[in-house]
């Protein structure tokens, strides 16, 4: 299998700058920020107990709604990345955002990626995480 000179070339994306494929570091940073936000919001409702698994529900809601309607999560906003869809000019939509969120929460599909840094969760719904 031939390799490409840079991630995103097969997708017609630039090598650097806006709309270039986001680095793994920014993506992981965005995920961690989203997880902390979800835990903090859930903690407000579960005090004095810890959020436990309720934070997964909060994460799902935040991640799905913001991906579907804003094209980015709060963590993605903080790390200046966003979702680009293969349907040019169209939003991700609620159904595809929910599928992507579930696959992200499973973690393994998000970790397995191709030369364009597209995880299985991105390929399943036709997205690419790009720099803003």
N, C-alpha and C positions, 0 to 999 in steps of 0.2 A: 504494500500500500504506500503510494508516494506521499511524502509530507509536504505541507505548504510552507512557504517562507514565513508566514505570520498567521495567527489566529484571526479568522474572519474573512480571509481572502476568498475562500470558497463561497462565502455569502455575499460577496461584493461590498464588504465593509472596509473602511480605511485602516491603515496600519496603526495610526495614532490619532489622538484628538477626539472631538465629539463623534459619536456613533461608532467608535472603534470598540472592539470587544473588551469588556471589563476584566480586570485581573482577578485571580482567585482571592487575593488579599482583600480587595474591596468587597467582593461578594461575601466572604466569610465575615468580615467586619459588619456588613449590613445585616446578616443573619443574626449575629450576636446582639446587635443593637435592638433588633426586632424582638428577640427572645427576652431581653432585659425589660423592654417596655411592656411586653405582655405579662411578665411576672410581676412587675410593679403595679400595673393596673389591677391585676387579679388580687394581689396582696391587699389592696385598699378594701376589697370586699370580703376578704377572709380573715382579717386581723381579729384576734390575736394569733390565729393559726397561720401556718405557711400556706401558700397557694396550692401546693401539691399538683395534681394533674389538671386542675381547673385552668391553669395558665395555658394549657394546650388549646382549650376552647377559645380563650381570648386571642391567642396567637393565630388560630385559624381564621377567626373573624377579621382581625386587623389585616392580616396578610392577604386574605382573599378579597376583601372589599377595596383595599387600597390598590392592589394589583389590577383588579377589574376596572376600577373607575379613574384611577390616577396614573396607572402604568408604572407605579413604583410603590414601595413600602416606605414607612418612616425611616428605616435603616438605610434603604437605598437613597432616600433624599439626603441623609446625613453624609453618605459616602459618595454622593454625586454620580450615581448610576441609575439606569432605568431599564424597563423591559421594552424591547422592540419586537413587534409581531411580524410574522411572515405575510400577514394580510395588511398591506401598506395602507396607512391612514386610518386603520380600524383599531378600536380598543380591544383588549384581550377578551372581555366579556366575563360574566359571572361564572358560567359553567367551566370554561377553560381555566380561569383563575383558581377555582376550587380544586380542580384536578391537579394543577401545578402545586398548590399549597399542600395537599395531602402527600404528593410525591416528595416535596421538600421536607415535610415533617418526618417521613420515613428515613430520610437522610441518604441512604444508599443510592437511589436514583440520581440524586443531586451530585454525588461524589464521582460517579462514573461519567466521564465526559470524553468528547472527541477532540480532534485537533483544533476545532474552532471554539473550544471551551464551552460547548453546549452539553449540559448534563442530560440524562435521560428524561428528566422532568421537563426540560426546555424542548427537547425534540418531540415529546408526547403532545405538547400543546402549540408548538410552532413559535417559540420565543427565543430570543437571544438577549443576554444581559449586556448592555452597552454603556459606555461612558456618556455622561450628560454634557 
